């Protein structure tokens, strides 16, 4: 019985490794195809990433004590930023179901207007 369990765990590990290798290969192919088919999109993505990162670093290290629920808002900003970069990777790799779920999350952040309020309050950034 112990030998059979060891074989199963080895089998599962190799299956998982094969899946991850195939997934990474597919993502590389689709990333190349996407950027080849949409030549101007790469510059757009770079510009959007820079804007989001710039705003993130603007509030980085600042105190949110003067903002009601400031700690909560700071965590929202971090979540928004991290999700933004994940989203673009998923879009380029054609992982559209995952993209739509995370995009909905971003829209919920936007709908609350919290992030824009924080950026304005902490940095004086106008959108």
Secondary structure, 3 states (H helix, E strand, C coil): CHHHHHHHHHHHHHHHHHHHHHHHHHHHHHHHHHHHHCCCHHHHHHHHHHHHHHHHHHHCCCCCCCCCCHHHHHHHHHHHHHHHHHHHHHHHCCCHHHHHHHHHHHHHHHHHCHHHHHHHHHHCCCC
